[in-house]
Amino acid sequence: MTVTLKSQFRHAVLKATALLSITVPLLMLSAPEAAQADAPQAQCTQALGINICANLQPAAYELYAQSNNITSERTLLPPEGGCPVFTINAPSGRFRVEGCFKLGSPATLEGAVTRIGTTQQQAFSLNLPDGHFLGDDRHLGEKGYAYYLDGVQVATEPKWSRQDAITHLELAKKTYPNRKGEGYFDGRKLGYELFWDGVRVGFEPSWSIAQAINNLQYNKKAYPEKRVEGMLNGQKLEYELFWNGVRVGFEPGWTKQQAIDNLRWNKQTYPNKNVTGLFNGELIVFQRPATRPPVVRPSSV
């Protein structure tokens, strides 16, 4: 499907995320972050000379890549699963690491490392560390507006409305271009976020679902070498198709039935691949048809 975007949609989200100017005082400052227990030794594997590693954190697996003395940004994989992506700028080039969670004993991350700009790709299987997770209750019970700066809550305003919160985020993102601002209202994230290869590159606090989908369609077409993803108010907006943990399809505007039909066709057509699909960030699971118990007939006398 061809989508023509208005100029403001094409360019606004592609700029580095800007942070907010606080013109209205936020009255409640957050407490310091709680100290975390030391993580157990990381589990690692290697592909294309890149080490892919996983640690345990209180509420998620922490994933990262290493090459020589270089370590990528760290990304979190929730214990319920998902298909994360992250990149590393190694001495030999830029590499993308992507994979999907696979339940088992142990659980694994199945995917591949790709050298960006080339056809070089190597599969990997990473055993994830065993452990127990705590629930992620950071936003549980939040009322009103909560503002986060580089992942740390810095202020709250319980009496603000949702529109007050959005107005503040719009103002703040114009002021601090080199930091990451996020806002939550009643515990739910606000705004549209655009990601390239797992890194947030754009943020629009007040966009609608139509604006978000249009922007994703444009980015998909304009930047085919990147793994484009989008979230609106904390919810992903797309159908994603994966072969062996590597994303091979992406459709921002599809319905769930379209996604199910496409996933079923891929499973039937490519039985030798591990085919999985996500719709709005959730794994698509086919329900097995119920089986009827055999009918027991009385024996004739």
C-alpha positions as CSV (number, residue, x, y, z in Angstrom):
1,M,0.0,0.0,0.0
2,T,1.4,3.4,-1.0
3,V,1.0,6.1,1.6
4,T,1.8,9.8,0.9
5,L,2.6,11.7,4.1
6,K,2.3,15.3,4.9
7,S,5.6,17.0,5.4
8,Q,5.2,17.4,9.1
9,F,4.7,13.7,9.5
10,R,7.7,12.9,7.3
11,H,10.2,14.9,9.3
12,A,9.0,15.7,12.8
13,V,9.6,12.2,14.2
14,L,12.9,11.6,12.5
15,K,14.7,14.2,14.6
16,A,16.5,13.2,17.8
17,T,14.1,13.2,20.7
18,A,13.9,16.5,22.5
19,L,13.0,16.9,26.2
20,L,10.7,19.0,28.0
21,S,10.9,22.5,29.4
22,I,9.2,22.6,32.8
23,T,7.3,25.9,32.8
24,V,4.8,24.7,35.4
25,P,6.3,23.6,38.7
26,L,6.1,19.9,39.5
27,L,5.5,19.7,43.1
28,M,6.4,16.1,44.1
29,L,10.0,15.0,43.6
30,S,10.6,11.2,43.4
31,A,12.7,9.3,45.9
32,P,16.2,8.0,44.8
33,E,16.3,4.7,43.0
34,A,16.6,1.6,45.1
35,A,19.9,-0.3,44.9
36,Q,19.8,-3.5,42.9
37,A,21.4,-6.7,43.9
38,D,24.4,-7.9,42.0
39,A,23.5,-9.8,38.9
40,P,24.7,-13.4,38.4
41,Q,27.3,-14.2,35.8
42,A,26.1,-13.5,32.3
43,Q,25.2,-16.2,29.8
44,C,26.9,-15.5,26.4
45,T,27.2,-16.9,22.9
46,Q,28.9,-15.6,19.7
47,A,28.0,-15.0,16.1
48,L,30.0,-13.1,13.4
49,G,32.6,-12.4,16.1
50,I,30.0,-10.5,18.3
51,N,29.3,-11.7,21.8
52,I,25.6,-11.8,22.7
53,C,24.9,-11.9,26.4
54,A,22.1,-12.0,29.0
55,N,22.0,-11.1,32.6
56,L,19.1,-11.4,35.1
57,Q,17.5,-8.2,36.4
58,P,14.7,-8.0,39.0
59,A,11.9,-7.8,36.4
60,A,13.5,-8.9,33.1
61,Y,16.4,-10.3,31.2
62,E,19.0,-7.7,30.3
63,L,20.5,-8.2,26.9
64,Y,23.6,-6.7,25.3
65,A,26.4,-7.3,22.8
66,Q,30.2,-7.0,23.1
67,S,33.1,-6.7,20.8
68,N,36.6,-6.2,22.1
69,N,36.2,-3.4,24.7
70,I,32.9,-2.1,23.2
71,T,29.5,-2.9,24.8
72,S,26.2,-2.0,23.2
73,E,23.3,-0.3,24.9
74,R,21.4,-2.7,27.1
75,T,17.8,-3.7,26.3
76,L,15.3,-5.6,28.5
77,L,13.4,-8.7,27.6
78,P,10.4,-9.3,29.8
79,P,10.0,-12.9,31.2
80,E,6.7,-13.3,29.2
81,G,8.7,-13.1,26.0
82,G,9.1,-10.9,22.9
83,C,11.5,-10.3,20.0
84,P,14.0,-7.6,20.9
85,V,16.6,-5.9,18.7
86,F,19.7,-3.9,19.5
87,T,22.9,-2.8,17.7
88,I,26.6,-2.5,18.3
89,N,29.2,-0.4,16.6
90,A,32.2,-2.8,16.5
91,P,35.6,-2.1,15.1
92,S,34.7,-4.3,12.1
93,G,31.4,-2.5,11.4
94,R,27.9,-2.0,12.7
95,F,25.9,-5.1,13.7
96,R,22.3,-5.7,14.4
97,V,21.3,-8.4,16.9
98,E,17.7,-9.7,16.9
99,G,15.9,-12.7,18.1
100,C,12.8,-14.1,19.7
101,F,12.2,-15.6,23.1
102,K,11.6,-19.4,23.1
103,L,10.2,-21.1,26.2
104,G,12.0,-24.2,27.3
105,S,14.4,-25.5,29.9
106,P,16.4,-23.4,29.7
107,A,14.6,-20.6,27.9
108,T,16.5,-19.3,24.9
109,L,16.8,-16.3,22.6
110,E,16.8,-17.6,19.0
111,G,17.9,-15.2,16.3
112,A,20.8,-13.9,14.2
113,V,23.5,-11.3,14.0
114,T,23.6,-9.2,10.8
115,R,26.4,-7.0,9.6
116,I,24.4,-3.9,8.6
117,G,25.0,-2.9,4.9
118,T,26.1,-6.4,3.9
119,T,24.5,-9.8,3.4
120,Q,26.5,-11.3,6.2
121,Q,24.3,-13.0,8.8
122,Q,24.8,-15.8,11.3
123,A,22.3,-17.5,13.5
124,F,22.7,-17.9,17.2
125,S,20.9,-19.6,20.2
126,L,21.5,-18.0,23.6
127,N,20.6,-19.9,26.7
128,L,19.0,-17.4,29.1
129,P,20.0,-17.5,32.8
130,D,17.7,-19.2,35.2
131,G,16.1,-17.2,38.0
132,H,13.0,-15.7,39.5
133,F,11.5,-12.3,38.5
134,L,9.7,-9.7,40.5
135,G,6.7,-8.0,39.0
136,D,7.3,-4.7,37.2
137,D,5.1,-2.4,39.5
138,R,6.9,0.9,38.8
139,H,3.7,2.5,37.5
140,L,1.2,0.5,39.5
141,G,-1.3,2.8,41.3
142,E,0.2,6.0,39.8
143,K,-2.4,8.8,39.7
144,G,-2.2,11.8,37.5
145,Y,1.0,12.8,35.7
146,A,4.5,11.3,36.2
147,Y,7.5,12.6,34.4
148,Y,10.7,10.5,33.7
149,L,14.0,11.8,32.5
150,D,16.5,9.2,31.1
151,G,14.5,6.5,32.7
152,V,14.3,8.0,36.2
153,Q,11.2,9.5,37.7
154,V,11.9,13.1,38.5
155,A,8.5,14.6,39.2
156,T,4.8,14.0,39.6
157,E,1.6,16.0,39.6
158,P,-1.4,13.9,40.7
159,K,-4.0,16.6,40.1
160,W,-3.1,17.3,36.4
161,S,-5.4,16.1,33.6
162,R,-4.3,14.0,30.7
163,Q,-4.3,17.1,28.5
164,D,-2.1,19.0,31.0
165,A,0.4,16.1,30.9
166,I,0.4,16.1,27.0
167,T,0.9,19.9,26.9
168,H,3.8,19.6,29.3
169,L,5.4,16.8,27.2
170,E,5.0,18.9,24.1
171,L,6.7,21.9,25.7
172,A,9.4,19.8,27.3
173,K,10.5,17.9,24.2
174,K,11.3,21.2,22.5
175,T,13.8,22.3,25.1
176,Y,16.2,19.5,25.9
177,P,17.3,17.8,22.7
178,N,19.9,15.5,24.1
179,R,18.0,13.6,26.8
180,K,15.1,11.2,26.8
181,G,11.8,12.3,28.4
182,E,8.8,10.1,29.0
183,G,5.4,10.8,30.5
184,Y,2.8,8.6,32.1
185,F,-0.8,9.4,33.0
186,D,-2.6,7.2,35.5
187,G,0.2,4.6,35.0
188,R,-0.1,4.5,31.2
189,K,2.6,5.8,28.9
190,L,1.8,8.8,26.7
191,G,2.7,9.6,23.1
192,Y,3.9,8.1,19.9
193,E,7.5,6.7,19.9
194,L,9.5,5.8,16.7
195,F,12.3,3.3,17.0
196,W,15.1,2.3,14.6
197,D,16.9,-0.9,15.5
198,G,15.6,-0.7,19.0
199,V,16.7,2.9,19.6
200,R,14.1,5.6,20.1
201,V,14.6,8.3,17.4
202,G,11.3,10.2,17.6
203,F,8.6,11.2,20.1
204,E,5.3,13.0,19.5
205,P,3.2,13.3,22.7
206,S,-0.1,14.3,21.0
207,W,-0.3,12.2,17.9
208,S,-3.3,10.1,17.0
209,I,-3.3,6.4,15.9
210,A,-3.7,7.5,12.2
211,Q,-0.8,9.9,12.4
212,A,1.4,7.2,14.0
213,I,0.5,4.5,11.4
214,N,1.1,7.0,8.6
215,N,4.5,7.8,10.0
216,L,5.4,4.1,10.4
217,Q,4.4,3.5,6.8
218,Y,6.6,6.3,5.6
219,N,9.6,5.1,7.7
220,K,9.1,1.5,6.5
221,K,9.4,2.6,2.9
222,A,12.1,5.3,3.4
223,Y,14.4,3.2,5.6
224,P,14.2,-0.4,4.5
225,E,17.7,-1.2,6.0
226,K,16.4,-0.4,9.5
227,R,14.1,-2.4,11.7
228,V,11.3,0.2,12.2
229,E,9.0,-0.1,15.1
230,G,6.4,2.2,16.7
231,M,4.5,2.5,20.0
232,L,1.5,4.6,20.8
233,N,0.7,5.2,24.5
234,G,2.9,2.2,25.4
235,Q,1.3,-0.2,22.8
236,K,3.0,-1.4,19.7
237,L,1.1,-0.8,16.5
238,E,2.1,-3.4,13.9
239,Y,2.1,-6.9,12.7
240,E,5.6,-8.4,12.6
241,L,6.6,-11.7,10.9
242,F,9.7,-13.6,12.1
243,W,11.6,-16.4,10.5
244,N,14.0,-18.1,13.0
245,G,14.0,-15.0,15.2
246,V,14.7,-12.5,12.4
247,R,12.0,-10.1,11.4
248,V,11.2,-10.5,7.7
249,G,7.8,-8.7,7.5
250,F,6.3,-5.6,9.0
251,E,2.8,-4.1,8.4
252,P,1.7,-1.2,10.6
253,G,-1.9,-0.9,9.4
254,W,-3.0,-4.5,9.3
255,T,-5.9,-5.9,11.3
256,K,-5.5,-8.9,13.5
257,Q,-7.3,-11.2,11.1
258,Q,-4.9,-10.2,8.3
259,A,-2.0,-10.9,10.6
260,I,-3.4,-14.3,11.5
261,D,-4.0,-15.2,7.9
262,N,-0.5,-14.2,6.8
263,L,1.1,-16.1,9.7
264,R,-0.9,-19.3,9.0
265,W,0.2,-19.1,5.3
266,N,3.8,-18.7,6.2
267,K,3.7,-21.6,8.6
268,Q,2.2,-23.8,5.9
269,T,4.5,-22.6,3.2
270,Y,7.7,-22.7,5.2
271,P,7.5,-25.7,7.5
272,N,11.3,-25.9,7.9
273,K,11.4,-22.4,9.4
274,N,10.5,-21.4,12.9
275,V,7.7,-19.0,11.9
276,T,6.3,-16.7,14.6
277,G,4.3,-13.5,14.5
278,L,3.5,-10.6,16.8
279,F,0.4,-8.4,16.6
280,N,0.7,-5.2,18.5
281,G,3.6,-6.7,20.4
282,E,1.8,-9.9,21.5
283,L,2.6,-13.4,20.3
284,I,-0.1,-14.8,17.9
285,V,-1.1,-18.2,19.1
286,F,-3.3,-20.5,17.1
287,Q,-5.8,-22.3,19.3
288,R,-5.9,-26.0,18.7
289,P,-9.4,-27.3,17.7
290,A,-11.2,-29.1,20.5
291,T,-11.3,-32.8,20.2
292,R,-14.5,-34.7,20.8
293,P,-14.2,-37.7,23.1
294,P,-15.1,-41.0,21.5
295,V,-18.6,-42.1,21.8
296,V,-19.0,-45.2,23.9
297,R,-21.9,-47.4,22.8
298,P,-23.4,-50.1,25.0
299,S,-22.5,-53.6,23.7
300,S,-25.4,-55.6,22.4
301,V,-26.6,-58.5,24.4
